[in-house]
Amino acid sequence: QVQLVESGGGLVQAGGSLRLSCAASGRTFSRHILGWFRQAPGKEREFVSVISTSGGTTYYADSVKGRFTISRDNAKNTVYLQMNSLRPEDTAVYFCAAAAYSGSGSTSYYQNDFAMDSWGKGTLVTVSS
């Protein structure tokens, strides 16, 4: 497992942008699939985006496709979520998650939160209308 710490959340007006960062400890970062999930008040946690170990494959929830971009820097042990054109419905606590990847199976499987084995504590994003 890796330890994950998110940052970059805050208050932004609708239409604005934020970039979330998630720093990981450990020497096996490059062998982990990384993802972002979110939980809005009174709702269940939901998938946002996931990225493969190399960064070459990404998946997004339909609700954020075209507005959010996930990326990773394996040299810095960091994964990012660039969020543009933010909407009030994007308001949530955003969690970074990681899963050790064995080398088999599709990155798409990690859209499921039960597939992740490490979680950060979350960072709050509030979008005002």
Buried (B, 14 or more C-beta within 10 A) or exposed (E): EBEBBBBBBEEBEEEBEBEBBBBBEBEBBEBBBBBBBBBBEEEEBBBBBBBBBEBEEBBBBEBBEEBBBBBBEBEEBBBBBBBBEBBEEBBBBBBBBBBBBEEEEEBEBBBEBEBBEBBBEBBEBBBEE
